[in-house]
Amino acid sequence: MKAIRVDSEWQKALVYYIRYEFIKDMIKKESDRKDFFTVEWEFGNDKPTDRYILVLDDNDNPVSTVRFLIDDNNYGLVERVRTLPTAERKGYGKEAMLEAERWLYDLGVRRVFVEAIPPALDFYKKVGYSFSNDLEILRNHNDLLLMEKDL
């Protein structure tokens, strides 16, 4: 397994492939959240300043990804943590998160937030996140559960 800090268009294309496959799977599974898991929602807020991690398995197949940004307060915000359904529970998502945190740390960020959907809470807890009580940050995250971690 290897984690890549995305710096080329072909790598970003693989990131988008993983995210698209993830959303297709979620649409099949989550009948009560079809408004939330849409292609428009998944890709609509990507910005040129966003950064991505791409994880490849031992055969160089794309399996997991993370998108993150750094806000005006120099906090990291990790979003779109995605693993292909066929590759779940094999450590790929964890590796994507850890590499995103290493990259954020290299960029001078010392606190990271993640927006979590309820089914992902245990995953984030396992990689060291806890529920945020930062009221200023929470105001902008009313549909998702906000968790944080100091680096």
N, C-alpha and C positions, 0 to 999 in steps of 0.2 A: 504494500500500500504506500502511496505517496501523496502528499498534500502540496499543491501548487498555488502560489500567489499569482493569480491571473494577470497577465500583462500582454496578451495578444488576442486578436479577434477569434482565432480558432478555439482557444481555450474558453472564451466567453460563450461561444456557440455551444460547447459541451455543457457549460453551466446552464444555459437556457434549455437545452435538451432535458437535463435532469429535472429542472423546475417544471417544465411542461408535462413530463411523464408523471411527476408527483401530483400535479393538479388534476390530471385526467383520472388518476386513481382516487383522489379525494372526492371528486364529483360522483364517482360510482359509490363510494362508501358513505358519505355524509349527506344523506338526503335532507336533513334539517338545516344544513348550512350551505345550500347551493348558492345563496347570495354572497357568501363570504369566499368560498373557493371557486373563483372564476379566473379565466385567463386574463381578463382585464385587470382584476385585482392583483394578480400575481406579478404582472409585468408593468402595470400602469405607472408605478412610482419610481422606477429605476431612473437614476440620474447619472450623468457622465462622471460625477465625482465618487460614485459608489465603488467599493472594492469587493472582490470576489475571491473565494477559495474554491479550488476544484480538487476533489479527491479521486484518485484512480486506484483501482484494485491491483492485485499482483500481475494481472494480464493487461494492464493499461486501459481497462474499460472505465469510463466515467461512472461513478456511483454516488457521490455526495457533493454537496456544495453549501456555501454560506455567503450571504451578502452582508456587508456592513458599511457604516458611514461614521464619520466623526462630526458631532454637532458643534455649535458655537461655544459651548462650555468645555470643549475638549473631552467630552464623554463619547465612548463608543456605543453605537447602537447596532446590535447584531439582529439581522432579520433574515427571513427566507432560508432557514436551515432546512435543507431538503436532502433526502436520501431516496434512491430508487426503491420502490416497494420490494423488489427482489433482493435487495442488498441490506435490508434493515437488520438491526441487532447483530452486526458484525464489527462494530467499532468505527465505521466510516464517518458517521455523524460526529462522534466524539473527536476524531482526528481533525475534522473540518473546524469544529469549534476551537480546539486547542491551537491550531495554526492561525485562525483568525485572531485569537487572543495574543499570540506571539507577535503577529504583525502589528496589532494595535499597540502593544507595549513598545515595539521598536519605533512606532510613530509618536511616542510620548504620552499615550493614553493610560490612565491608571484606574479608571472605573468604567465598567461596561454594563449596559442594560440590554435585556432581551425581552421581546414581546412573545408571550407564550400562550398557546392554545391549551385548554385543559388536558388533552391527551398527551402533551409533551412535558408536563410538569415534572414527572419523575426523571426524565432524561436530563433536564436542566439542573435539577437538584443533584444528580450524580456527577455532573461536571462542575459543581461548586456554586451554583447560583441560589439565591434566596429571595423571598418576596421583598420588593422595594416598598419603603414607606416614605419615599421622597415625594412630598405633595406637589412640588413644582413640576417634577417630571410626570407624575401620575395624571395630571390634568389632560395631557394629550394622548392618553392611552386607555380610553374607557371601554373599548370592546375586547381588549386582550388583557391578560395578566402580566404585569410588569415584574421582572426579576432583575437582580443586579449582582455584580461580583467585583471586588477590588482585585486589581492585578498586582 
